[in-house]
Amino acid sequence: MSLKIRLKNLGILKHAEFSLGDLTLICGENNTGKTYAAYALYGFLNAWRGLTEFGVHTTQIQHLLTDGGIKIGLAGYVERADRLLAAACKQYTNQLDRTVFAATEGRFRASEFHIEIGAIDIRDKAFKREMRIAQERFLGYSKEQGSEELSVNLVVSRDQEREIDRFFTERAVNFIIGNAIFSDSLPTPFISSAERTGVATFRRELDFARNRLLEEMGRSGQKIDPQELLFKAYQSYPMPIADNADFMRQLEDTAKRQSFIAKEHPEVLDDFADIIGGEYAITQDDQLYYTPKGTRLKLTMVESSSAVRSLLDLGFYLRHSAQKGDLLMVDDPELNLHPANQRRVARLFARLVNLGVKVFITTHSDYIVKELNTLIMLNHDKPHLKRIAEENGYRQSELIRSDRVKVYMTQEALIPLEEGQKRRRRGLMLVAADVDPELGIEAASFDETIDEMNSILEDIVWGAE
């Protein structure tokens, strides 16, 4: 997958160009636009399906509804992929203020969001899937290796066929075509926002707030669109925070599923349990508990440590939601974690990458960056490195190649000239950091701070001599 993102005038961040690696880090000081870049990417990866129009012909939908199946040639759509994405990006940019960032209308008027993907080889893809609506089978779709043709078939029961809506079916087929073309290039995101600790604490109150809205609607006796009202209730929060809250609210339903990690790599969940020092559990009546290892205690989130609350959504994602090819996005993974656990979380991220989950983090943590350095530097076939890894408990599954890691630093620099400009101006940008296979990540801002602290300590200890 080759995915490049270009941003302009996104809040305080004036210019940013970055590529998505298997593991992507954005580092830098506070208030330099790291979260803005993460939220903008997350929002598009959530929104693109509703922003791409493939122009499915009405006669095809009619054949699907009457004959039960159709064949769709994908080659023409692939040829227009760049134009379709460009149009989607333009629409998306116009929605940044209210839909993504819950900002004042017009706040992002000068902003730009662009995304580019590499060449799409549609013939190389093969899949067989189903689309379900409210847990009921609706459409089956498949494509064979070497073919450019997509097969779509109705799989609803006979007694449901008369209830099928033509417009809804057209939107569903549009969705399926988008998945067939772009799903390998535009991963499904899951975000753990920096507000996750508070969301974990007040998840039941969030339920109550929505229920109260529904009660008010029932008392009003007026014709009110429930979805519109609930959407308005969440407009005060950026999309990633609202999605994070929704995930926390639905933990009982989420817990009914199993991720590929739980099925194929349960040892990862054991390691995660060591990080939090126990286990999460949720009951059928939506009671959430944390049980410290070696005890029978059942602690609520209010009674649990901030670290336990901070890692709650990640724990449920790993056990119940994670799928290969996902993009796991974590804002400030170091939140409330002791340095030892920051290092362990860095090793967990590298392990997830090696299992097929892409990871994107924004961080201020020197411990996380330096631990990733260690994982990169140990990943060589040299006797002394193997000895060091073994002596310090590092496993091969945690080591990572440098070419799979992309690192960007927020810093003030000269912004590239735009058309019509004569002089370059300075502003906050994302600047790529070197990731060397021998030396790891060059994180200058962290190193400068540590050097300054060391210099002050040396003066304190030796200054009197």
C-alpha positions in Angstrom: 0.0 0.0 0.0 1.3 3.5 -0.9 -0.8 6.2 0.8 0.3 9.8 0.7 -1.5 12.6 2.6 -1.0 16.4 1.9 -2.5 19.0 4.3 -2.5 22.8 4.1 -3.7 25.4 6.7 -5.1 22.8 9.0 -5.4 24.8 12.2 -1.9 25.7 13.4 -0.4 23.2 11.0 0.4 25.2 7.9 1.9 22.4 5.7 2.2 18.7 6.0 3.1 15.9 3.6 3.4 12.4 5.0 3.3 8.8 3.8 1.6 6.1 5.8 4.0 3.4 6.8 3.2 0.1 8.6 4.1 2.0 11.7 3.8 5.8 11.5 4.8 8.3 14.3 4.1 12.0 14.5 6.2 13.5 17.2 6.6 17.1 18.5 5.8 19.6 21.1 2.4 20.5 22.5 0.1 22.6 20.3 1.9 21.9 17.1 -0.8 20.2 15.1 -0.1 16.5 15.6 -3.7 15.6 16.6 -5.1 17.8 13.8 -3.2 15.7 11.3 -4.3 12.4 12.9 -8.0 13.5 13.1 -8.0 14.7 9.5 -6.7 11.3 8.3 -9.1 9.4 10.5 -12.1 11.4 9.3 -11.3 10.8 5.6 -10.8 7.0 6.1 -14.2 7.0 7.8 -16.0 9.2 5.3 -14.6 8.3 1.8 -17.3 5.6 1.0 -20.0 8.2 1.4 -18.1 10.7 -0.7 -17.3 8.6 -3.8 -19.9 8.3 -6.5 -19.3 5.5 -9.0 -22.4 6.2 -11.1 -24.1 2.8 -10.9 -26.6 2.7 -13.8 -30.3 2.3 -12.8 -30.7 -0.6 -15.2 -28.0 -2.6 -13.4 -29.9 -2.1 -10.1 -33.1 -3.2 -11.9 -31.5 -6.3 -13.1 -30.1 -7.1 -9.6 -33.6 -6.7 -8.1 -35.4 -8.7 -10.8 -32.8 -11.3 -11.8 -31.1 -11.7 -8.4 -27.5 -11.0 -9.7 -25.4 -8.8 -11.9 -21.8 -8.6 -13.2 -19.9 -5.2 -12.9 -16.8 -4.4 -14.9 -14.3 -2.7 -12.6 -11.6 -1.6 -15.1 -13.4 1.7 -15.9 -13.7 2.6 -12.3 -10.0 1.9 -11.7 -9.1 4.2 -14.5 -11.1 7.0 -12.8 -9.8 6.2 -9.3 -7.6 9.3 -9.0 -10.4 11.6 -10.1 -12.9 9.9 -7.8 -10.5 10.4 -4.8 -9.8 14.0 -5.7 -13.5 14.8 -5.8 -14.0 13.0 -2.5 -11.1 15.0 -0.9 -12.7 18.3 -2.1 -16.1 17.4 -0.6 -14.3 16.2 2.6 -12.4 19.4 3.0 -15.7 21.3 3.0 -16.9 19.2 5.9 -13.8 19.6 8.2 -15.3 22.3 10.4 -18.6 20.8 11.6 -18.4 17.1 10.8 -14.7 16.3 11.8 -13.6 18.9 14.2 -16.9 20.3 15.6 -15.5 23.8 14.9 -17.2 27.1 14.0 -18.5 27.1 10.4 -15.8 28.5 8.0 -12.9 27.8 10.4 -11.2 25.6 7.8 -12.1 27.7 4.8 -8.5 27.9 3.7 -7.7 24.3 4.5 -6.8 21.6 1.9 -6.8 17.8 2.3 -5.4 15.6 -0.4 -4.8 11.9 -0.5 -3.0 9.8 -3.1 -2.8 6.1 -3.5 -0.4 4.0 -5.7 -1.3 2.0 -8.7 -4.3 -0.4 -8.2 -4.0 -3.9 -9.7 -7.6 -5.0 -9.6 -6.8 -8.3 -11.3 -4.6 -9.3 -8.4 -7.5 -9.2 -5.9 -9.7 -12.1 -5.0 -12.5 -12.1 -2.4 -15.9 -13.4 -1.4 -17.9 -11.4 1.1 -21.4 -10.6 2.3 -23.1 -7.3 3.2 -25.5 -7.6 6.2 -28.1 -5.1 7.3 -29.2 -5.3 11.0 -27.6 -8.7 11.1 -29.6 -9.9 8.1 -28.0 -11.1 4.9 -28.5 -8.7 2.1 -26.0 -8.8 -0.7 -23.2 -11.3 -1.6 -20.3 -10.1 -3.7 -17.1 -11.8 -5.0 -14.3 -11.5 -7.5 -12.0 -14.2 -8.8 -8.2 -13.9 -9.1 -7.2 -12.5 -12.5 -10.7 -11.2 -13.3 -11.8 -7.5 -13.6 -15.4 -8.5 -13.0 -17.3 -8.1 -9.8 -20.3 -10.4 -9.1 -23.1 -9.1 -6.9 -26.1 -11.2 -5.8 -29.2 -10.8 -3.6 -29.0 -13.2 -0.7 -32.1 -12.0 1.2 -34.8 -14.4 2.2 -37.9 -14.6 -0.2 -40.2 -12.9 2.3 -37.9 -9.9 2.5 -37.5 -9.3 -1.2 -40.6 -7.2 -1.5 -39.3 -4.8 1.2 -36.0 -4.0 -0.7 -35.7 -0.3 -1.5 -34.2 0.6 -4.9 -32.3 3.7 -3.7 -30.9 1.8 -0.7 -29.8 -1.0 -3.0 -28.0 1.5 -5.3 -26.1 3.0 -2.3 -25.2 -0.5 -1.2 -23.8 -1.5 -4.6 -21.9 1.9 -4.7 -20.4 0.9 -1.3 -19.4 -2.6 -2.6 -17.7 -1.1 -5.7 -15.7 1.3 -3.5 -14.6 -1.6 -1.2 -13.5 -3.7 -4.2 -11.3 -0.9 -5.6 -10.1 1.0 -2.6 -10.3 -1.2 0.6 -6.7 -2.4 0.2 -5.4 1.1 -0.2 -7.6 2.9 2.4 -7.5 0.9 5.6 -10.3 0.7 8.2 -9.4 3.0 11.1 -9.9 2.5 14.8 -9.0 5.5 17.0 -8.1 5.8 20.6 -8.4 9.5 21.4 -6.5 11.4 24.1 -9.9 11.8 25.8 -10.3 8.1 26.3 -9.7 8.1 30.0 -12.6 10.4 30.7 -14.8 8.5 28.2 -14.0 5.2 30.0 -15.0 6.8 33.3 -18.3 8.3 32.2 -19.4 5.8 29.5 -22.7 5.0 31.4 -23.4 8.7 31.8 -23.1 9.0 28.0 -25.7 6.3 27.6 -27.9 8.2 30.0 -27.5 11.4 28.0 -28.8 9.8 24.9 -31.6 8.0 26.6 -32.7 11.4 28.1 -32.8 12.9 24.6 -35.1 10.1 23.5 -37.4 10.6 26.5 -37.6 14.3 25.7 -38.6 13.5 22.1 -41.3 11.1 23.3 -42.8 13.8 25.6 -42.7 16.5 22.9 -45.3 15.0 20.7 -43.7 16.7 17.7 -42.3 15.1 14.6 -38.6 14.9 15.2 -36.0 13.0 13.3 -34.2 10.9 16.0 -31.0 10.6 14.0 -30.8 14.3 13.3 -31.3 15.1 17.0 -28.7 12.6 18.2 -26.3 13.9 15.6 -26.7 17.4 16.8 -26.1 16.3 20.4 -22.7 15.1 19.3 -21.7 18.0 17.2 -19.9 19.6 20.1 -17.3 16.9 19.9 -14.9 16.1 17.1 -15.7 12.9 15.1 -12.8 10.8 16.6 -13.9 11.6 20.2 -17.5 10.9 19.4 -16.6 7.6 17.7 -14.4 6.7 20.7 -17.4 7.4 22.9 -19.7 5.3 20.8 -17.2 2.4 20.9 -17.1 2.6 24.7 -20.9 2.7 24.9 -21.2 -0.5 22.9 -18.7 -2.7 24.7 -21.4 -5.3 25.6 -22.1 -5.9 21.9 -18.4 -5.6 21.0 -17.6 -8.3 23.5 -19.7 -10.8 21.6 -17.2 -10.8 18.7 -13.7 -12.2 18.5 -10.8 -10.5 16.7 -8.3 -12.4 14.6 -5.8 -11.8 17.4 -8.0 -13.6 19.9 -8.5 -16.5 17.5 -4.9 -16.8 16.1 -2.6 -15.0 18.5 -4.0 -15.2 22.1 -0.5 -14.8 23.5 -0.7 -11.1 22.5 -3.7 -10.8 24.8 -1.7 -12.4 27.6 1.1 -9.8 27.1 -1.5 -7.0 27.2 -2.9 -8.4 30.4 0.6 -8.2 31.9 0.8 -4.5 30.9 -2.5 -3.6 32.7 -1.9 -6.1 35.5 -5.2 -7.8 35.2 -8.2 -8.4 33.0 -11.3 -6.5 31.8 -14.7 -8.1 31.9 -18.2 -6.9 30.9 -21.4 -8.6 32.0 -24.7 -9.2 30.1 -26.2 -6.2 31.8 -23.4 -3.9 30.6 -21.5 -3.8 33.9 -17.8 -3.2 33.3 -15.1 -4.4 35.7 -11.4 -4.7 36.0 -9.9 -7.6 38.0 -6.3 -7.2 39.2 -4.1 -10.3 38.6 -4.1 -12.7 41.5 -7.3 -11.3 43.1 -11.0 -11.8 43.0 -11.7 -8.1 43.1 -14.1 -6.5 40.7 -13.3 -2.9 40.3 -15.3 -0.4 38.4 -13.6 2.1 36.1 -14.0 4.8 38.7 -12.2 2.5 41.2 -9.5 1.5 38.8 -6.2 3.3 38.0 -6.0 5.9 35.3 -3.7 3.6 33.4 -6.4 0.9 33.4 -8.9 3.4 32.0 -6.4 4.7 29.5 -5.9 1.3 27.9 -9.6 0.1 28.1 -10.5 0.8 24.5 -7.3 -0.7 23.2 -7.9 -3.8 25.2 -11.4 -4.4 23.8 -10.2 -3.5 20.3 -7.4 -6.2 20.5 -9.7 -8.9 21.9 -12.9 -8.2 20.0 -12.5 -5.9 16.9 -9.0 -6.0 15.3 -8.8 -7.3 11.8 -5.7 -7.7 9.5 -5.2 -4.6 7.4 -6.8 -2.2 10.0 -5.2 1.1 10.9 -4.9 1.4 14.7 -4.6 5.1 15.6 -3.6 6.1 19.1 -3.3 9.7 20.3 -0.7 10.0 23.1 -0.3 6.3 23.8 1.9 7.2 26.8 -1.1 8.7 28.6 -1.0 7.8 32.3 1.6 5.1 31.7 4.8 4.5 33.8 7.9 4.6 31.6 8.2 0.8 31.9 4.8 0.3 30.4 5.4 2.9 27.7 8.2 0.7 26.5 6.0 -2.4 26.6 3.3 -0.6 24.6 5.9 0.3 22.0 6.8 -3.4 21.7 3.1 -4.2 21.5 2.7 -1.8 18.5 5.7 -3.4 16.7 4.2 -6.8 17.3 0.8 -5.8 15.9 2.6 -4.4 12.8 4.2 -7.8 12.3 0.8 -9.4 12.6 -0.7 -7.3 9.8 -2.3 -4.3 11.7 -1.0 -0.9 10.7 -0.3 1.5 13.6 -0.4 5.3 13.6 0.5 7.2 16.8 1.1 10.8 17.9 3.5 11.0 20.8 5.6 13.2 23.1 7.2 10.1 24.7 11.0 9.7 24.4 10.6 6.3 26.0 8.4 5.0 23.2 10.6 6.4 20.5 13.8 5.0 22.1 12.2 1.6 22.6 11.2 1.5 18.9 14.8 2.4 18.2 15.9 -0.6 20.1 13.5 -2.9 18.2 14.9 -1.5 14.9 18.5 -1.8 15.9 18.2 -5.3 17.2 16.6 -6.5 14.0 19.8 -7.7 12.4 21.4 -11.1 12.0 24.5 -10.4 14.2 25.6 -12.7 17.1 26.0 -9.9 19.6 22.6 -8.4 18.8 20.9 -11.8 19.2 22.7 -12.2 22.6 21.5 -8.7 23.7 17.9 -9.4 22.6 17.8 -12.8 24.4 19.4 -11.4 27.6 16.8 -8.6 27.7 13.7 -10.6 26.9 13.1 -9.3 23.3 11.4 -11.7 21.0 11.8 -11.9 17.2 8.1 -11.1 16.8 8.7 -7.7 18.4 11.6 -6.6 16.2 10.8 -4.4 13.2 12.6 -3.3 10.0 13.4 0.3 9.6 11.8 0.5 6.1 8.4 -0.3 7.7 8.6 2.8 10.0 7.8 6.4 9.0 8.5 9.2 11.5 7.5 12.9 11.2 8.4 15.8 13.5 6.4 19.0 13.9 8.6 22.0 13.6 8.7 25.5 12.3 10.4 25.7 8.9 10.2 27.4 5.5 7.0 26.4 3.8 7.3 25.4 0.1 6.3 28.2 -2.4 2.8 28.1 -3.8 1.8 29.4 -7.2 1.8 33.2 -7.3 4.1 33.5 -4.2 7.5 35.2 -4.5 8.8 34.7 -1.0 8.8 31.7 1.2 7.3 32.1 4.7 7.8 30.2 7.9 5.2 28.1 9.7 4.6 24.8 11.4 5.2 21.8 9.2 5.7 18.0 9.4 9.3 17.2 8.6 10.4 13.6 7.9 12.9 12.2 10.4 15.6 9.7 9.4 15.0 6.1 10.3 18.3 4.4 10.1 18.5 0.5 10.2 21.6 0.8 12.4 20.9 3.9 14.6 17.1 4.0 14.6 15.0 7.1 14.7 16.5 10.6 14.7 14.2 12.5 17.1 16.1 15.8 17.4 13.5 17.7 19.7 13.7 14.9 22.3 17.5 14.7 22.1 17.8 18.5 22.6 15.6 18.5 25.7 17.5 15.5 27.2 20.9 17.1 26.4 19.8 20.4 28.1 18.6 18.5 31.2 21.9 16.5 31.4 23.9 19.7 31.0 22.0 21.4 33.9 22.5 18.3 36.1 26.2 18.3 35.3 26.4 21.9 36.4 24.6 21.1 39.6 26.9 18.2 40.5 30.2 19.7 39.3 29.6 23.4 39.1 31.3 24.2 42.5 34.7 22.8 41.4 
